[in-house]
Amino acid sequence: MKSVELSPLTRKLSAFVALSDVELAVLERLHQRRRSFVAGRDMVHQGQTTQAAYILSAGWVCSYKLQADGTRQIVDFQVPGDFLGLRSVLLRTSDHSFEPIVTIEAAEVLTNDLLDAFAQNPRLATAILWAASRDEAMVVEHLVGIGRRDADARMAHFLLELGSRLALVGMGSKEGFDCPVTQYHLADTLGLSAVHVNRVLRQLRESGLVTFRDGHVTFHDYGGLVELAEFDPAYLDQTGPLLA
């Protein structure tokens, strides 16, 4: 049981509910089908009708939609503790793709196992619904960012959000976090060109706010970055368990 108690998913769900031994045992069973995936090869692809869901244990994944002209919009990044493809279990067709950006470790979750876990453990089902609702809230923020924030604030907000998400699973802090994404990933996420991303990161660094270099984000002036982005983490809803 120790391994699942320390898993990123358990850390994440514990922000919503104090998990019982029974619920931890269910999570342990959901982690049994462990697999590795290499970078650059889709785990789930847009239009896929085969139902598949995964719990990300290690590494980073991007979820994206591919356009007819070959361009893509990255919807979000998944970090350890996140579910991948949860909607593809509940919908007939996956509406977007998942691509590892580094070699990852993930547990494959069979549809029947997940539905049985939901039926037998309503508190755990509620916690996973909370996680899914939180993911939706992040997508809303990303939409606002692309539509209404200038490039500097958009980048600052996104980096702060990533830092908060990683802090929840013990992988980040207000000092910074490891981040394997490239400037091209950021461009496809934030609706900017790679050249513009480079310029924005340089401006934020020269302003003494944040440095993104060699796969690591370093916050120099966390409060100043929060002010620039008008970052309010309330939508992440991770201040403590709501259910005892």
N, C-alpha and C positions, 0 to 999 in steps of 0.2 A: 504493500500500500504506500510505502514511503515515496516511491518514484512518482506516483500520480499526485500525491500531496504537494510535491515540489514542482509539478509540471506548470508550464505557462498558462494552460487553459484553467487549471484549478486556481492559480493566483488571480486570473482575470475574473472568473465567475464568483470568487470570494469577495469581490468588490460589491456584489449584489446580494449574495445569500451566504450565510454561514453553513457550509456543506456538512452534512452528517456522514457517518461512516458508511451508511448504505449508499448514499449518493456518490461518495468517493469510490466505492466498489464498482458502481455503474460506470463511472468515468474510466476506471482501470480497464474494464471490459471493452469500452469503446476505443481504447488505445492499443488493442492487441494486434491488429493487422498493420504493423509498422512497415513503411516502405521508404526508399530513397528515390529522389528524382533529380536529374541533372539540370543544370541551367540551360535555358533557351528552348526547352521542349515542353509544349503545352501539356498540362495535366488534365485539364478540361477545356474543350474548345467550343467556341460560339456555334450554336446550332446542334450541339451534341444531344442525342436523345437517350443515350445510356445514362442512367442515374448514377451519380458518384458524388460523394462528399468526403472531405478530409479534415483532420485536425492538424494544424501546422505546429510541429514541435521544435524545429530548428531551421533557421534560414529565412529568406524573404521571397515573397511572390508578388507579382503585379497582376491585377485583374484589368482587362482592357476590352474594348470593342473595336473591331476592325471595320474600316469603311471600304466601300466599293473601289476606291482609287488606291487602296493599299495603305493609306495612312491609318493611324490608330489614336484613340483617346484612352489613356490610362485612367481608369475610374478610381483606383485606390491601390495601396500596397497592403499586403497582408504580412503580419509579423507573428512570431511565435505566440500561441494561445488563440489564434483566430481560426474560425471555421472557413473552409473553402468549399464552394459549390453547394452550400446549404439550399439555395433556391432550386438548384437542379434536381434535388431530391423531391421537392414539393411541386415543381412545375414540370411539364412534359419535355421542355426543351431548354437547354442552357442559353441564356441571353447574352453571355459574354465568356471570354476565355481567361484561363489562369496560366501564367508562365513563371516558373521559378527564375529568379535573377541570379541566384547562386545555387549550389547543390543543397537540397533541403531534405529534412526528415519529416515525414507526415504519417499519420495513422488513417488508413482508409476506413470509412464508416459505412456499413451496409444499410440500405434503406430500412429493412425490417428491424435491425438492431436499434436504429435511432428511434423509430416509431414506437417500438416496445419500451425503450427507455423513457420516452415521453409519457406513455400510457401508465407506466408503473411508478413514475417518479415526477409528480406534477410540479414540485418545487424546482427540480432540476430543469424541467421543460420551461418553466418560467424564467429561470436564469439564462438559458440559451436564447429564449425570446428577447430578453433584455439585451443580450449581446448583439443579436440581429438588429434590434431597434437602434442600438447605439451605432452600428455600422450605417444604417440608413441616415441617422442624424449627421454623420460625417460626410456622406455623399451630398446632403443638402448644403453643408458648409462649403464643400468644394465647388458646388454650383454657384453659390453666392460669390466665392472667391474669383472664379473665372469671369463672372458677369459684372461684378461691381468693385472689386478691389484693384488698386493699381499693382504693378508688377512687384514692387518692393514689399508691400503689405501682403500680397498673395504668397510670396515665397516665405516671408517671416511667419505667417499664420500656419503654413503647411509644416514647416520645420518644428514649430512649437507643438503642433498637434502630434507629430511623430514622437517627439520627446515625451509628451504626456502619456501616449499609448505605451511606449516602451518602459516608462517608469512603473506603470501598473504591473508589468510582469518582471520587474527587477532588472531591466536591461538599459535603463536610461535614468537621467537625473537633470536637474537644472544646470549642471555643469556641461552636459552633452551626451552623445551616444554614438555608437558605431553605426554606419549607414552605407550599405554597399551599392546604392543606386547611383547611376551616372547622370551627367547633365542632360543626356538625351532622354533618359527616363523622366527627369523633372520637366523637360520641355513638353513631352507628351502628356504629362499630368496637368500642368499649369496653363496650357494653351499658349506657350511662348516658343520662340525659336531657340535652338541651342546657343546661338550667339547672344541672344537676349538674356538667357539664363546665366551665362558666364558674366555678363555685365552686371546683372543684379547681384549675384553673389560677391562680386568684387566691391560693389558699392556698400553692401552690408558689412563686409570685412573692413573696408576703409573707414566706415563709420564707427567701428569698434563694437559692433553688435554681435556678430556671429561669423565663424569661419567654417567652411565646409571644404576639407582638404584630405586627400589620401584615405578616403573611406571613413572619415570621422567628422561629426558636427560638434564644434566647441562653442558654447554660449559664453560670450564675454560680458554682455550686459543683458541679462535675462529680462529685467524689468523694462529696459529700453525697447527690447524687441517686442514684448507684450504690448507696450504703448503704441509702437508703430503699427502692429497688426490689429490693434483693438481686440486682442485675443481674450475671450471669456470661455474658460474650459467647462462651463456648466453643461454644455451639450454632451460632453463625454461621460458625465454622470458616474464619476469614480471616486467619490469622497468617502465611501464606506458602505457596509452592508445595509440594505433596506429591509431585508427579511432576516429574522433571527433563526 
